[in-house]
Amino acid sequence: MNKEKFLTELGKRLSILNEKEKQDIINEYKDTIEEKIKHGQKEADAVKDFGDMDELVDEILSAYKIDPKYNKETDLKKIISDSEKLIKEGADKLATETRKLADNFKNNQDINLSLVFEILIKVFICLILIGMIRIPFTLFIHLGNSIFETLFSPIDSVVKALWFVFLGVIYTITIILIITSMFKQYFKNNNEKTLKSNKNKVNNIYEKDKKDNQDIKKSGQTLTSILMIVVKVWIIIFVVIPLVFASSGFIGATLVSIYYWIQGIDLLGLTLLLSGISLIFIWFTKIITNVLQEKKALSIYLLISGIALSIAGGFLFANMIMSIEYLNVIPEDYNLNTFENTYTTDKKVYIESHHNSNIVKKEDELMEDNTFKINAHYSQTIYDFKINQTDNYMFNEEDCEENDLCGRYNYFSIYPEEKDEIKIAKMNYKILINDLKNKKIHNYSKLYTPEIEITANSKTLNLIEID
Amino acid sequence: MNSQFKKGVLELIVLLSVSKKDMYGYELILEVSKVFGVNEGTIYPLLKRLTNENYFETYLVESTEGPSRKYYKITILGKKRLKELKDAWNEFSSSVCNFIKECDKDE
């Protein structure tokens, strides 16, 4: 035993004495030990020389005419007053520790912030855990209830109530275990030791077998460690892995953004934003893995720089987006082809277009009767232009009744046929990149809507019906 | 040495030592050890008891080397007690001695 332990233990055993006497005795022993150390003896030996603690205490107390057996008697009053002392001491220690924690807030800013975040994260995790553990408990309750209904029909409400109470107690104990094991590192060791040794004193009084006490403590600790493992696995699966994915995703996005930035598009804002978000996610992942391994919290600067980057990047990116010009036309350097053909007809004409063609009728009185022109602008890269002509076509009865398409028509079917998709995709990509470099956006959908014009004189136009 | 004898005689030795010179705890332990080995743990309870019974007075002396030391000093009452114990011891030891001498003679 070392000096401090000896003196503290002695003080506790002599608590029956008044404070002054007790302090007096302790000082004497302290001085003697120090004297002996000065004369070359080791601390442990100096303490050992005093002999057995129990005998020593008995001797000291007998010097005050106090019956040493008083300390060991099974006196109900003494048990009660000791328990009161225990509770009071526990409450005092708790108050002191929380006060110390609060004082830390005033004194040390740097450690404090990460400690706060550490605590916040732990609280957050605790809430999640409490919610998650509720699920199996609710399941058990329902399971038990259905079993009881079938088995214990007459008295099932009583059994259900007992079952509920039983599970409720286990649930509460589990939560308390989680909370204490998560947060116990914030209460100094002294607190625990004092409470434990006080408990021992009370137990000594009515139960001289200390071993029982230790066994209960041991099994409590085993339950806690098992629970912690389960909790940690759960956290890893549901929190850490998604965070890792999210972080890698954002890091990848940042790299892509940098790539396009190099190509000439003004993506400074987006890059900063994505890198800021990546940092935040990395910080979150690291903090939770640290908490799982019960390591110290991560430096707060990572989080702060992440947030700063995101905000700055966000602003720049928003600015860049707003400065992009939107032009409701086809890109200028885009060459469109023109298709033109003239047709003659002796009967009514039905023109059908596929895809997204835009057909308009145009009047031209200079044209001859029964002649019309089909005019189309389209992108040769995207489309091949085809017109399929079927003469003397007759619609079925349905179309005649519903759509008034009766009789014979010359049927024209316009097919803008899409070409090689890969080529088209490549082309679109190039156009988009180029536009972004110049801070413009065009109406690309117009590339996919060939403009088709049907020109004829008004008399002929009446013969033409367009889908 | 037999612990029963030691216990009985300890009070005598302690009173005698302090009567020669005012002493503090550690000093006293050393002094008593000259006579026989003693359990240091029992010295202080004994000192406490003797002080409570007014055989000793205590006073503190400031020390340059460390904390202030408590010195024990014998009182008039203590001196009286010392004489009582000395007489008792002499009577006791001589009775025992004589008895042993006689026993030895018989062998």
Boltz contact constraints between the chains, C-beta under 6 A:
constraints:
  - contact:
      token1: [A, 28]
      token2: [B, 25]
      max_distance: 6.0
  - contact:
      token1: [A, 28]
      token2: [B, 44]
      max_distance: 6.0
  - contact:
      token1: [A, 32]
      token2: [B, 25]
      max_distance: 6.0
  - contact:
      token1: [A, 32]
      token2: [B, 26]
      max_distance: 6.0
  - contact:
      token1: [A, 35]
      token2: [B, 26]
      max_distance: 6.0
  - contact:
      token1: [A, 49]
      token2: [B, 40]
      max_distance: 6.0
  - contact:
      token1: [A, 50]
      token2: [B, 40]
      max_distance: 6.0
  - contact:
      token1: [A, 50]
      token2: [B, 41]
      max_distance: 6.0
  - contact:
      token1: [A, 51]
      token2: [B, 39]
      max_distance: 6.0
  - contact:
      token1: [A, 51]
      token2: [B, 41]
      max_distance: 6.0
  - contact:
      token1: [A, 56]
      token2: [B, 41]
      max_distance: 6.0
  - contact:
      token1: [A, 59]
      token2: [B, 42]
      max_distance: 6.0
  - contact:
      token1: [A, 59]
      token2: [B, 45]
      max_distance: 6.0
  - contact:
      token1: [A, 60]
      token2: [B, 45]
      max_distance: 6.0
  - contact:
      token1: [A, 63]
      token2: [B, 45]
      max_distance: 6.0
  - contact:
      token1: [A, 63]
      token2: [B, 48]
      max_distance: 6.0
  - contact:
      token1: [A, 63]
      token2: [B, 49]
      max_distance: 6.0
